[in-house]
Amino acid sequence: MQNKILLPEDRIPKYWYNVIPDMPGPLAPVIHPGTMQPVKPEDLLPIFPMPLIEQEVSQQRWIEIPEPVREIFRIWRPSPLFRAHRLEKALGTPAKIYYKYEGVSPAGSHKPNSAVPQAYFNKISGTKRIATETGAGQWGCSIALACQMFGLECTVYMVKVSFAQKPYRKSMMQLWGANVIPSPSDQTNAGRAMLAKDPENGGSLGLAISEAVEDAVSREDTRYALGSVLNHVCLHQTIIGLEAKEQMAIAGDYPDVVIGCHGGGSNFAGIGFPFVADKANGKQVRVLAVEPASCPTLTRGVYAFDYGDTAKMAPVAKMYTLGHDFMPPGIHAGGLRYHGASPLVSQLLNTGVIEAKAVHQLGCFEAAVLFSRTEGIIPAPESSHAIRGAVDEALQAKEEGKEKTILFNLSGHGHVDMTAYDDYFAGKLTDYEYPAEAIKESLSHLPKVG
């Protein structure tokens, strides 16, 4: 009974997988928020360095991972793949459950997979300082770590509700040299405008993005970094699924369903896109995104052009969205509180290549507790959505009396999220279904794109 399947360091993938050549149909254009015309690469230069812009629009299926990036990856990659024997036994299921564990990174999540290359490409392009946002703090920690590795300054706008809920994430960012600012803040026009409307505003990822983008474009030495959603971020994360495919082959197995939690799309793309490639080549495999019912972008949003941020400074992209001024509730899965979704994930869902489901907070914590007590790892609240999805699939297999192979991405650990578990055990958490009227109101403000 093998518990973990390991790859040696020399098996770290040398190339990222770009899903764009295998997409069903052409991608919708990205629109400039000022002119409402398709974005040209040079329009993005105040925000991103040219190597990342090139990756954003690349049509190459395989893009080389630079050796300085792989050198840092060797600190924690390849990450382990586990067979969840004890969880299977507890569920009494005929299903086999595997999970790829990304919590072994120094920051405790999958986010350094993109933070490290983003810092590297900024460094070689002459950037001195990075401005970014973070929700739950995993991305902020990861970019702080990566900036420290490459000698870059780092400023992080952290969603205010998470700034209060997750003080140790703030401490980790500061330990790695970052300046951490609760958002909305009085440091930017976007933040000041929101505070003027509502001094008690708890913030959102869309608003924190607005502050970080405004910061970046106001300084010549600064560029912006985003931890999810964008094509180049999804590209970087495919290292997860590429390793997992090799590890599943070593185990002599192949998944019937591949599962990732979903907020903006980065860890889901990381585990799922390499299997989308198999699907494009005729393999029978389901790829499932699991999101919170309180922020149901994929399951209750609309597929439309929308701004990537609240202040309408980021480019307009075609994606599943709840509306750019959507203000989410303060659920504990802070990393999943984004109003939109990756355009790549969105198009794959719209064309039926992948699936999506929404789950409630209490059911996710119930699954996380079961997982902790069987497998021993304390999952991040975000990652618990993938566990819930895997448990549901395993219970369905039990009910139907069918064998099934399940693979999910355990995108991070919950060691600095214990306030959430304390609240769960104290009965302070509730399930929250985002009101249809609020979604309708937010969607009424979508931009008009010809």
Buried (B, 14 or more C-beta within 10 A) or exposed (E): EEEEBEBEEEBBBEBBBBBBEBBEEEBBBBBBBEEEEBBEEEBBEBBBBEBBBBBBBBEEBEBEBBEBBBEBBEBBBBBBBBBBBBBBEBBEBBBBBBBBBBBBBBBBBBBBBBBBBBBBBBBEBEBBBBBBBBBBBBBBBBBBBBBBBBEBBBBBBBBBBBBBBBEBBBBBBEEBBBBBBBBBBEBBEBBEBBBEEEEEBBBBBBBBBBBBBBBBBEEEEBBBBBBBBBBBBBBBBBBBBBBBBBBBEEBEBBBBBBBBBBBBBBBBBBBBBBBBBBBBEEEEBBBBBBBBBBBBBBBBBBBBBBBBBBBBBBBBBBBBBBBBBBBBBBBBBBBBBBBBBBBBBBBBBBEEBBBBBBBBBBBBBBBBBBBBEBBEBBBBBBBBBBBBBBBBBBBEBBEEEEEBBBBBBBBBBBEBBEBBBEBBEEEEBEBBEBEEEBBEEBBEEBBEBE
